[in-house]
Amino acid sequence: MNELKRVAIVGGGISGLTAAFKLLKEAKNSDSKIQIDLFEEKELGGVFKTVEDGEFRLECGPDSFFTKTNEILELSKELEISSSIIPTNEKKRKSLVAKGDQLIPLPEGFVMIAPSKEEAFMQTELLSENGKKRAMLEKELAPRENITEESVAQFVERRFGPEMLAKIVQPMVGGIYTGDVKELSAEACLPEFVEMERTKGSIIKALLQRQQAGVDADAKGARYSAFYSFEKGMYYLIDTLRQQINEMGGLTFKLNERVSSIIKLDQGKWGLETSKSQSTAYDALILALPAASLARITASLDGVLSENASQIYCASSCVVNLIFNKSDIDENMLDGFGFVVPEENNRPLIACSYLSEKYKHRSPEQKVILRAFFGGVKNEAILQESDAKLTELALQELDFYMKIKAKPLYTSISRWQESMPQYTIGHQGRIRAITKRLEDFPGIFITGNFISGVGIPKCVQMATEAAQKVAQFLQVQKAAQVN
Ligand SMILES: Cc1cc2nc3c(=O)[nH]c(=O)nc-3n(C[C@H](O)[C@H](O)[C@H](O)COP(=O)(O)OP(=O)(O)OC[C@H]3O[C@@H](n4cnc5c(N)ncnc54)[C@H](O)[C@@H]3O)c2cc1C
C-alpha cells in the first residue's frame, strides 16, 4: 500500500522552499505519494528580494552567500544553476570600519573577532597602540574554565580588551545581527571562537594554526573570496526553486494565505486555521517561520513552546538602496565592499554596502549602487519614519562618511519587520526547550533562521534536515499502517 501523505509547509522563505524541494525529491526517490501545501502570507522568498530596474539589479535583502560550508553550492548543483554563481570582485576585497567620519580598512587577516596576521594588525589605525597590544595579549591569556554563558561583549572584552570590542567587533558582529553585543550570546553567535578558546586556549593561536594549515590562506578582512552571489541576483535561487518545485508536481502554493493556528485532529493528524480556510488534515507540518510567527501560531497549541519562541526577539531593519553617478563619488571612498559603523559614533547608520563594487551584473560601469542599513534592536523606531525621511537620513550619513554631496539618481526603501532573530543569552536553552516540547507533537517539525544560524547556508542545511526528518516520519507511519 502506498497511501498518499499530506504535508503542510508554513513559510515560503528560503527555509520553507528548500524543505519543500528536498521533501519532494525524497518522496520521488522512495516512490512515496506525497501532496504538499505551502502556505505563505506574502510573497515567496521571505527576505530575498532582487529588483530589476532597467540596467540595474538591486538587492533589497541578502546580497551574498558564504561558502565556508557547501550547502548552497550543493543545492545549486542539484538545481543545475552552478554556472550562474558569481564571485566577488577580486580587486576590491576589503571591508572598512568607520572611525569617526573616516573609513579605515579592516586589517588583512582579521577573522570576525580576531586578528590572524599580527604584522598587519599592528599597523591598523582602527585601534590605539595600547588597544592593539592589549588585543595581542590574548595569545598569552589562560582560558577561563567553568564560566557561565557570556555575552559577545563579555567574551570579546575578556579576551581582547575594550577597545577591540568597541571599535571593531561591536560593529562587525552587531551589524550582522542588527543586535546588541551586550545581549547576544557568545556561545550562540560565535560558537567557532568559543570552541577555539576551549580547545586551543587562545583564539589568535587557533587562527594562526589554521592559517599555517592553509584554512584561511586567503583571509582578507571578511574572507571575501568565500562570498558569492548569482549573476541574476539572489532571488534567482528562489525563482529556480519555485520553478523546479512546480515541474516536480505534488505541491500547491497557497500564497497570500496566513496561518493563524495549528489544530490537533484525531488519528495523529494536524489542521491549520488560515486567513482563507480551515484546511485539510495533514500527516506532518514543517514550520519554516520567523520565531515571532512561530510563537503566534503555536499559542493555542502549547504555551511552553510558544513562550520559548516568543522569547527569541526578532529585530526589524531597513535597507535604503541608492544609485549614484560614479563621477559624483571620490573613487578612494569606493575602495572596498562597504563599511560598518560602531555604536560609539552615535549615528543612525549601521552599515553601508557597495553592491555594484562587490558584484558584476548589478549596474553599468559609470554608476554605483549603495545599500544603507538602518534599524536593528537599538533603533527600531526609525522604521516608522517616512520613505522621504529615511532617504534624507541615508544621504546625510553618506555625506558624513563618504563625502557624497550629489543627489542620487534613484532610491528605494525596504523595511524588514521582525526579520533578524536575536540569539541572546539563553538562546540555545530556549531552542532545546522548543525541540524537547515538539517531541510531544509527533509530525510537527521546525526549521528557520532562529534556530542555529542566520546565514542562508545554515537555513538551507536545517531545512534539508527537516525534510529528511519528515520523510523518515512518514516512512515510519507507512510501515506502522502496513503491520
Ligand atoms: C536585510 C537582510 C540582509 C541579509 N543579508 C544576508 C546575506 O547577505 N547573506 C546571508 O547569508 N544572510 C543574510 N541575511 C539573513 C538571511 O537572509 C535570512 O536569515 C534567511 O533568508 C531567512 O530565511 P527563512 O526562510 O528562515 O525566513 P524568512 O525569509 O523570514 O521567511 C519566512 C516566511 O514566512 C512567512 N510567514 C510568516 N508568518 C507566516 C504565517 N503566519 N503564515 C504564512 N506565512 C508566514 C513570511 O512572509 C516569510 O516569507 C539577511 C537578512 C536580512 C533581513
The ligand as a Gaussian input file, in Angstrom:
#p B3LYP/6-31G(d) Opt

LIG

0 1
 C       18.247000      42.825000       5.148000
 C       18.845000      41.461000       5.319000
 C       20.038000      41.149000       4.678000
 C       20.601000      39.877000       4.830000
 N       21.750000      39.572000       4.150000
 C       22.231000      38.307000       4.184000
 C       23.302000      37.919000       3.329000
 O       23.807000      38.711000       2.524000
 N       23.740000      36.627000       3.407000
 C       23.177000      35.707000       4.263000
 O       23.625000      34.552000       4.305000
 N       22.128000      36.048000       5.061000
 C       21.633000      37.310000       5.017000
 N       20.542000      37.643000       5.778000
 C       19.902000      36.593000       6.592000
 C       19.116000      35.598000       5.739000
 O       18.715000      36.202000       4.536000
 C       17.871000      35.093000       6.488000
 O       18.249000      34.607000       7.756000
 C       17.157000      33.970000       5.734000
 O       16.884000      34.358000       4.401000
 C       15.876000      33.598000       6.476000
 O       15.126000      32.693000       5.704000
 P       13.830000      31.971000       6.325000
 O       13.155000      31.266000       5.227000
 O       14.250000      31.164000       7.510000
 O       12.941000      33.148000       6.896000
 P       12.166000      34.307000       6.112000
 O       12.912000      34.745000       4.921000
 O       11.825000      35.314000       7.162000
 O       10.847000      33.580000       5.598000
 C        9.773000      33.276000       6.437000
 C        8.499000      33.372000       5.612000
 O        7.386000      33.026000       6.447000
 C        6.284000      33.851000       6.067000
 N        5.325000      33.882000       7.180000
 C        5.484000      34.449000       8.396000
 N        4.407000      34.225000       9.170000
 C        3.536000      33.487000       8.427000
 C        2.261000      32.925000       8.686000
 N        1.663000      33.071000       9.873000
 N        1.647000      32.229000       7.698000
 C        2.243000      32.047000       6.482000
 N        3.474000      32.563000       6.196000
 C        4.121000      33.268000       7.164000
 C        6.936000      35.203000       5.801000
 O        6.092000      36.021000       4.993000
 C        8.224000      34.778000       5.096000
 O        8.057000      34.734000       3.684000
 C       19.956000      38.908000       5.655000
 C       18.750000      39.239000       6.306000
 C       18.200000      40.486000       6.136000
 C       16.890000      40.819000       6.814000

